[in-house]
Amino acid sequence: MKTTSLAAALLIAGSTALMAQDAVLDANEDGQVTMEELVAVYPDVTAEAFSAADADASGTLDADEIAAAQEAGSIPTEM
């Protein structure tokens, strides 16, 4: 029971941090992050890194694409 509660707490804490980061990245709050929004927070992110993260080639990044790019190390995890 304690392990389950701890795991749930960690999952919630991690999700909350990711949601807070997404809110900062998504300046216009449309659920998508543009290259302009991304470089406003992470100025060193290149167009190539953005394109590589844009798995569906939509021209924007959603939360899953951002998380995958951060796991891959192409987008920073710290603001």
N, C-alpha and C positions, 0 to 999 in steps of 0.2 A: 504494500500500500504506500509506504513512504517513497519507494523508488518511482512508482507511478506518479505520485504527486510532485516529486522533484522533476521528473521528466516533463510533466505538463507545465510546470512553472517555467522551466527553461525554454520550452517551445513558445510559450506565450511571450516571454521576455524577448526572445529572438525575433518573433513576428512583430512585436511592437516596435523594436528598433528598426526593422526593415521598413515597416509602414511609415515611421517618422522620417527615415531617409528618403523614401519614395515621395513623401509630401514635399520635402525640400527640393528634390530634383524636379518634380513636376510642378513648375511654377504656376501654370495656368489651370492646374487641377483637372485636366481632361483624361487622366488615366494613362497617358502616354508621355514619354520623355523624348524630346527632340535633341538634335545635336547641340543646338544653341542652349537649351536648358542644361544639358549635361556639362558643357564646357564652362558654363557660368559657375558651376560648383567645382568641377575638376578641369581646370584650364589645360592640363597636360594631356588630356585624352585626345588622341588623333582621330581623324576621319576614318582611317583604316580600322582602328579599334572599334569605333562606333559601327561601321559596316559589318565587321565580323560578329559583333554582338547582335545585330539586327537579323535574327535567324529567319524571320518571315519576309524580309526585304520590304517592309512597310514604310521605311523611312523614319520610324519611331521605335522606341524601346518600351516594352511593357515590363512589369515587375519580374516576370520569369526570365526574360532576356537579360535584365540587369543583374539578377542574382547569378545566372549562369556565367556572365562575363566577369563578375567579381570573383566567382569561384575559379575561373580560368586565369585570373590575374590581369585581365586586360582593362578593367575599370577598378579604380581604388575602392576599398571598403571603408576607409576612414575619411571623414570630411574635415 
